[in-house]
Amino acid sequence: MIVILLGILDIIAALSIFTINFSWGPVLISFSILYLLAKSLPFLKSFASIMDIIVAGIFILALLGYANTIINALAALWLIQKGIMSLF
């Protein structure tokens, strides 16, 4: 059950990067960054957790204005595929 919940939250975090231009987008992205870091830091030896930390770093750069559309899309795709795989 917790895996399904984390998968859904991964998908929401991935979709949050596309809301960066809305007024409520940075708040949602900030919560996504906190979620990714809180979920990844206890499991630093796992490849997926390291990738989640990298994605959180990409989201931080996007919040600071250094957004690269292709890199943001790849980060979102990583989270979406991980979220979808955890639903099954």
C-alpha positions as CSV (number, residue, x, y, z in Angstrom):
1,M,0.0,0.0,0.0
2,I,2.8,2.4,0.8
3,V,4.5,1.7,-2.5
4,I,1.4,2.7,-4.4
5,L,1.1,5.9,-2.4
6,L,4.8,6.7,-3.0
7,G,4.2,6.0,-6.7
8,I,1.3,8.4,-6.9
9,L,3.4,11.1,-5.1
10,D,6.2,10.5,-7.6
11,I,3.8,11.1,-10.5
12,I,2.5,14.3,-8.8
13,A,6.1,15.5,-8.2
14,A,6.9,14.9,-11.8
15,L,3.9,16.8,-13.0
16,S,4.7,19.7,-10.7
17,I,7.7,20.8,-12.8
18,F,5.3,21.8,-15.5
19,T,3.6,24.2,-13.2
20,I,6.6,26.4,-12.7
21,N,5.1,29.4,-14.6
22,F,1.9,29.4,-12.6
23,S,1.6,31.5,-9.4
24,W,1.2,28.4,-7.2
25,G,3.8,26.3,-9.1
26,P,6.9,27.2,-7.1
27,V,5.1,26.2,-3.9
28,L,4.1,22.8,-5.4
29,I,7.7,22.3,-6.7
30,S,9.1,23.2,-3.2
31,F,6.9,20.5,-1.6
32,S,8.0,18.0,-4.3
33,I,11.7,18.8,-3.6
34,L,11.1,18.2,0.2
35,Y,9.3,15.0,-0.6
36,L,12.0,13.7,-2.9
37,L,14.7,14.5,-0.4
38,A,12.9,13.1,2.6
39,K,12.2,9.9,0.7
40,S,15.7,9.5,-0.7
41,L,18.1,10.5,2.1
42,P,17.6,7.3,4.2
43,F,18.5,5.1,1.3
44,L,21.6,6.7,-0.2
45,K,23.1,3.5,-1.4
46,S,20.2,2.8,-3.8
47,F,20.5,3.9,-7.4
48,A,16.9,5.1,-7.5
49,S,17.5,7.3,-4.4
50,I,20.5,8.9,-5.9
51,M,18.5,9.7,-9.0
52,D,15.8,11.2,-6.9
53,I,18.3,13.4,-5.2
54,I,19.6,14.5,-8.6
55,V,16.0,15.2,-9.8
56,A,15.5,17.3,-6.6
57,G,18.6,19.2,-7.5
58,I,17.3,19.8,-11.1
59,F,14.0,21.0,-9.6
60,I,15.9,23.4,-7.3
61,L,17.8,24.8,-10.3
62,A,14.5,25.2,-12.1
63,L,13.1,27.2,-9.2
64,L,16.2,29.4,-9.2
65,G,15.6,30.2,-12.9
66,Y,18.1,27.9,-14.5
67,A,15.5,25.8,-16.2
68,N,16.5,23.6,-19.1
69,T,13.4,22.2,-20.8
70,I,15.0,18.9,-21.9
71,I,16.6,18.2,-18.6
72,N,13.4,19.0,-16.7
73,A,11.4,16.7,-19.1
74,L,13.9,13.9,-18.5
75,A,13.7,14.3,-14.8
76,A,9.9,14.3,-15.0
77,L,10.0,11.2,-17.2
78,W,12.3,9.4,-14.6
79,L,9.7,10.1,-11.9
80,I,6.7,9.2,-14.0
81,Q,8.2,5.9,-15.1
82,K,9.2,5.1,-11.5
83,G,5.7,6.0,-10.3
84,I,4.0,3.9,-12.9
85,M,6.2,0.9,-12.2
86,S,5.4,1.1,-8.5
87,L,1.7,1.0,-9.2
88,F,2.0,-2.6,-10.6
